[in-house]
């Protein structure tokens, strides 16, 4: 999933802030716990959250992710 996210980052420049959570690191494990608590269940791995909301729990295609981000950001990108 990280590859798909990384492939769209250049399309959005500074409009998109991506934080990769590595659960093997303490900070990542704590963040995973926070997301899971808000979700009310263990967060799926891998997954994509936008503004604390689970958006994808399976790897989306590049175009599907771009469309989702365009809708979220309210822009008519192609």
Secondary structure by P-SEA (a helix, b strand, c coil): caaaaaaacccccccbbbbbbccccaaaaaaaaaaaaaaccccccccccccccccccccccaaaaaaaaaaaaccccc
